[in-house]
């Protein structure tokens, strides 16, 4: 397909943005680089997100596997560098960034079956963070070269489930706007969340930029070992976006952090009581010795 050069140039000049596949669009800090990836139009009619919530050493962890079938509509495009007078082509490649929750570990990124190397983008540029309703997240980055017209991006990562206001909480960043256009008008995200832990008071919502919560219809099925929560979200071009997916729940067992604090308090009381008893005993013994010496004199 021939590229509309005027449209491409307009997109480059207007958006001076770092394109973020799957994660959405992030604004580039001026200190980061003068290397600007062109923003090719990318279609993602579907995405598949599988969560597994497990208990590990007394804490809850989320294991995430995301599968993202992508199509380059305009492209493959080039990466341009500004030399004060014009944009010059550097090479055919696509720079991607992806937000990661606090404490994320065991990250793997694959294009089809090929594992890609990645870097911690926020470590390189500390001022660049991704804002969510539950905090600002770091980002990783990788590069796809050369760019096929069709490919599937697969991302695996794991992170501890946050405890916020007494509820376990995790968020999936559903920034779908870069994938919606007149050439790809809809995108559906399919979620499966396997809960390998006992839970209560489950809430499944979307959370918009104004942090308003909107409930999502979901179904729950159970096998011999766990329950699975299933739902989907649909986004459409030129319509208000749903926002990110936010899930909260509680458990019958007190959080580890609370148990640890209680243990410290208990130990502190025991230590203080022991020290107080010893000091009182020493003072009493010292008083007896002083009385005895006075009498002998």
Secondary structure by P-SEA (a helix, b strand, c coil): cccaaaaaaaaaaaccccccccccbbbbcccccccccccccccccbbbbbbbbbbcccbbbbbbbbbbbbbbccccbbbbbbcccbbbbccbbbbbbbbbcccccbbbbbcccbbbbbcccccccccbbbbccccccccccccccccccbbbbbbbbcccccccccbbbbbbbccccccccccccbbbbbbbbbccccccbbbbbbbccccbbbbbbbbbbbcccbbbbbbccccccccccccbbbbbbccccccaaaaaaaaaaaaaaaaaaaaaaaaaaaaaaaaaaaaaaaaac
